[in-house]
């Protein structure tokens, strides 16, 4: 009988990846970043452990969406109080906080439990091309050009 190997968390070497979101489609970028955060690109992937890498997304203000989503997509949040539902269109939220749009898309593709919250903390999103993670020497993550086409 073969034994299943479970990787030791302290022995994992986490890498840093840099993703340029300029002219990328939001959902396609989010799905690939979520897979890297989850660790599905690593040979020692384990579903119940955090085996993923860190991801830095830059140029979040240059992300695009297909179709009529710019005007029709609605983001909702609730304050917890009666009547506290707030709604905001993609255009309005993207103009106000472009990082939030990318964060929400990626967070929705992670597990909805404590593991997902832990994975989400390894995501760093920035509006422009500047980021404070140069000391980590992030590698450029090449996204599939066929999936980023309109």
N, C-alpha and C positions, 0 to 999 in steps of 0.2 A: 504494500500500500504506500502511495506517495503522500508526503506531508506537504501541507500548504505553508509556504513561507510568508510570514508577516513582517514587513520591514520595520526596523527600529526607527522611531521618529527622530531621535537625536542623531542618527547616522545619515539622515538624508541631507544631500547638498542641494539647497534651494537656489535656483537661478533667477535672475532678473531679466525680464523681457520688456522691450520698448515697442509700442504699437502706435503708428501714425494714423489717426482717424480721418485725415483730410480726404475728402471725396470717397469715403467708404459708406456702404449701406449699413444703417444702424443695426438691424437684426443679424445680419451676416457677420459683422464684426463682433457683436456681443456673443454669438454662439461659439466662435473660435476662441475668444478671450476666456469664456467660461470653462471651456475644456482645458485650457492651460492652467487656470486657477485650480481646477479640480484635480489636475495631475493625470488626465487621461492620455496625455502624450508620452508619459513615462512608462518604462517597462515594469516598474514596481507599483503600478496603480493598485490601490486597495480601496474599495468603495466606502468603507466606514472610517478611513483615516485621511488626514490632510497630507497628501503626498504631492501637492501642486507647487507651482512656482509663483513668484511675485510678478505682477504686470503693471507697467506704467503706460497709460494712454495719454497721448498728447494731441493737440489740435481738436479738442472736442467741439469747438465752435464751428468746425468745418464739416461736421457729419451731415449726411443727407438721408432722407427717407424716400421711398418710392411711392408712386401713386398720389392720392390726395391726402396722405397721412399728415402732411404739414398743417392742414386746416382742420381735418376731421378727428385726428387722434386726441383723446382726452386723458389727462392725468388727474387722478382723484386723490385727495387726502382728507383725513377726518381728525378733528381736534379731540374727539371723545365726548364732546358736549352735545346736547340735543340741538339739531340743526347745524352742526359744525362741519358739514361736508363742503369742501372747497374744490372747485374744478378749474382746470387750466388747460388750454390747448397746447399742442406741441410747439407751435410758433411762439407763443407767449413764454413758455417755460424755457425754450431754447434761447430766446433773446435774453431772459433774465438770468438763468443758471444753466449754461450748456453742459456743464459737468454732470448735473443731476439727471439729464436725459440718458446719458451713456450709463451712469451708475444704475439707474432703475432697470434699464434693459438687461444689463449683465446680472444684476441681483435676481431678476425673475427667472434666470436660467440656472441658478445654483439651487442646491437642496434647501427646502424651507424648514430648516431645523438648526440646531446649535452648530453643526458642521458647516452649514451654509453661511452662518454669521461669521464663523472663524475664517472661512475662505474669502469672504467679502472684505475682510480687513487687509488682505494682501493686494487689493486693487487700489491703484492711485490714478486719479483722473485729473487732467489739467486742461484749462481752456486754450492756452496758447502752446507754443513750441518749447517754452522754458519749463524745466522741472528740476527739483532739488536733489535728484537721485543719481547724479553723475558719478559719485564716489562708488556706487554699487556696480558700475560698468555694465549697464543693461545691454543685452544683445538685441538687435533689431529682429522682431518677429515678422517674417514675411507671410502675409496673408495670401491665400489663393486668389490670383487675379481673376480667375473664372467666376468665383463667387461674389466678387465685388462689382461686377458689371451690372448695369441697370436692367 
